[in-house]
Amino acid sequence: MRGRTPRAGGFFAALGPRSHPPAPSVPALCDGRVEIRDACEADLAQIAAIWDHEVLGAETTTDTEPRNPAAQRDWLARHTEIYPVIVAVTGHDLVAYGSLSPYQPKPAFARTVEDSVYVRQDRRGAGLGTMILGELVRRAGALGHRSILARITAKNTASLRLHARHGFRPIGLERESAFKLGRWHDVTIMQRHLDAT
């Protein structure tokens, strides 16, 4: 992902990383066989499989559109070095991924990001979400971001608990703002300030 130009940031993008308190510790998983690394184009088919399952049949995300290979490549290309995509892999098996995205395209919001965390359905409950979100929080601080926001469907209690464990606090509720799978969904907004103690 080197050499890409950030979508947003202005002079903020030129700022160097800042030091921040460490993210919550990440538990060991599968005897250390899970690797967290940057995503690459070779990962896109497995990322798409996780994504498509969630957008087509689950209430855990408000997204509704599956991505074809070209859309997946465009999505990865939009994630610059200050908005990383990371994956959890066991050998060649991609079991979870997460990303940081600009919260708003305007320069004033360049140091506020939104996180996304997805775990493959058959690997949930094994600590992978904790690994991914912990690494995203760590990287966000190292990259100089000020805060992270998460927009979570109100019935997604697993994600609400995950974010709370990583220092996110609820700051708002959008009532019936998303329509998916034949019904309206409330969306909870959670935020973590990265310089908070």
C-alpha positions in Angstrom: 0.0 0.0 0.0 3.0 2.3 -0.3 3.0 5.3 -2.5 -0.8 5.9 -2.2 -2.0 9.5 -1.7 -4.4 9.9 1.2 -8.0 10.9 0.3 -8.2 13.3 3.2 -5.9 14.9 5.6 -4.4 18.1 4.2 -1.5 19.1 6.4 -2.5 16.5 9.0 -1.3 13.8 6.7 2.2 15.2 6.9 2.3 15.0 10.7 4.4 12.3 12.2 3.0 9.6 14.5 2.3 10.5 18.1 2.8 8.4 21.1 -0.4 7.1 22.9 -1.2 4.8 25.7 -1.0 1.2 24.6 -4.2 -0.6 23.5 -5.6 -3.4 25.7 -3.5 -6.5 25.6 -4.4 -9.1 23.0 -4.9 -12.7 24.3 -3.0 -15.6 22.8 -5.0 -17.5 20.3 -4.4 -20.9 18.7 -1.0 -21.3 20.4 0.4 -18.2 18.6 -0.5 -19.5 15.1 -2.7 -16.5 14.2 -0.7 -13.7 12.4 -2.0 -10.2 12.1 -0.6 -8.4 9.1 -1.5 -5.8 6.5 -4.0 -6.9 3.8 -2.8 -7.4 0.3 -4.5 -8.0 -3.0 -4.1 -11.8 -2.7 -6.4 -11.6 0.4 -9.3 -10.0 -1.4 -11.3 -13.1 -2.4 -11.3 -14.3 1.3 -12.2 -10.9 2.5 -15.0 -10.7 0.0 -16.4 -14.1 1.2 -16.6 -12.8 4.8 -18.0 -9.4 3.7 -20.7 -11.0 1.4 -21.9 -13.3 4.1 -22.5 -10.3 6.4 -24.0 -7.9 3.9 -26.4 -10.4 2.3 -27.8 -12.2 5.3 -26.8 -10.6 8.7 -28.0 -7.7 10.7 -24.5 -7.1 12.1 -23.7 -4.4 9.5 -25.9 -1.8 7.7 -24.1 -2.5 4.4 -26.2 -4.3 1.8 -24.0 -4.5 -1.4 -21.7 -7.4 -2.1 -18.4 -6.5 -3.9 -17.2 -7.9 -7.1 -13.4 -8.3 -7.6 -13.1 -4.8 -9.2 -15.0 -3.2 -6.3 -12.8 -5.1 -3.8 -9.6 -3.8 -5.4 -11.0 -0.3 -5.4 -11.9 -0.6 -1.7 -8.3 -1.7 -0.8 -6.8 1.0 -2.9 -8.8 3.6 -1.0 -7.2 2.5 2.2 -4.0 4.4 2.4 -1.2 4.0 4.9 -3.0 6.2 7.4 -6.2 4.2 6.9 -4.9 0.6 7.0 -6.6 -2.8 6.4 -5.4 -5.7 8.5 -6.1 -9.4 8.4 -5.8 -12.3 10.8 -4.5 -15.4 9.1 -3.7 -19.0 10.1 -1.4 -20.3 7.3 -3.3 -19.4 4.1 -6.7 -19.2 5.9 -8.0 -15.7 6.4 -10.3 -15.8 9.5 -10.9 -12.1 10.3 -10.1 -8.6 9.0 -10.6 -5.0 10.0 -10.0 -1.5 8.7 -9.8 2.2 9.6 -11.6 4.6 7.3 -12.0 8.3 7.2 -15.0 9.3 9.3 -15.8 12.2 7.0 -14.0 13.3 3.8 -13.6 16.9 5.0 -10.0 17.9 6.1 -11.3 19.0 9.5 -12.1 15.3 10.3 -8.8 13.9 8.9 -7.7 12.6 12.3 -11.0 11.0 13.2 -11.5 7.5 11.9 -14.2 4.8 11.8 -13.3 1.2 12.4 -14.7 -2.0 10.9 -14.2 -5.5 12.3 -15.3 -8.7 10.6 -14.8 -12.3 11.8 -15.5 -15.3 9.7 -18.7 -16.9 11.0 -17.1 -20.3 11.9 -14.4 -18.6 13.9 -16.4 -16.4 16.2 -15.9 -16.5 19.9 -12.2 -17.3 19.6 -10.8 -13.9 20.4 -10.2 -12.8 16.8 -12.3 -9.7 17.1 -10.2 -8.6 20.1 -7.0 -9.2 18.2 -8.2 -7.2 15.2 -9.7 -4.3 17.1 -6.7 -4.1 19.5 -4.3 -3.8 16.6 -6.5 -1.1 14.9 -6.6 0.9 18.1 -2.8 0.6 18.4 -2.2 1.6 14.8 -4.6 4.5 15.0 -2.7 6.0 17.9 0.7 5.4 16.3 -0.6 7.1 13.1 -1.6 10.2 15.0 -5.4 9.9 14.9 -7.3 11.6 17.6 -10.3 9.3 18.0 -12.1 6.3 16.6 -15.8 6.0 16.0 -17.8 2.8 15.5 -21.3 2.7 14.1 -22.9 -0.6 15.3 -26.4 -1.9 14.8 -28.0 -1.8 18.2 -28.8 -5.5 18.2 -25.1 -6.4 17.5 -24.4 -7.0 21.2 -21.1 -8.9 20.5 -19.7 -5.9 18.7 -21.0 -3.5 21.4 -19.3 -5.5 24.1 -16.1 -5.8 22.1 -15.8 -2.1 21.6 -16.6 -1.4 25.3 -13.7 -3.7 26.3 -11.4 -1.6 24.2 -12.4 1.7 25.8 -15.2 2.8 23.5 -18.1 4.6 25.0 -21.6 5.1 23.6 -22.2 8.7 22.5 -25.4 8.4 20.5 -28.2 6.4 19.0 -29.6 6.8 15.6 -33.2 5.5 15.8 -34.4 3.4 12.9 -31.9 5.0 10.6 -31.0 1.8 8.6 -33.3 -0.4 6.6 -32.1 -3.9 6.0 -33.6 -7.4 5.6 -37.1 -6.1 5.7 -36.9 -4.0 8.8 -35.6 -0.8 10.4 -32.5 -0.9 12.6 -31.2 1.4 15.3 -27.5 2.2 15.1 -25.4 2.9 18.2 -22.4 5.2 17.9 -19.4 4.5 20.1 -16.2 6.5 20.4 -12.7 6.1 21.8 -10.5 9.1 22.4 -7.0 7.9 21.8 -5.3 10.2 24.2 -7.7 9.3 27.0 -6.3 7.7 30.1 
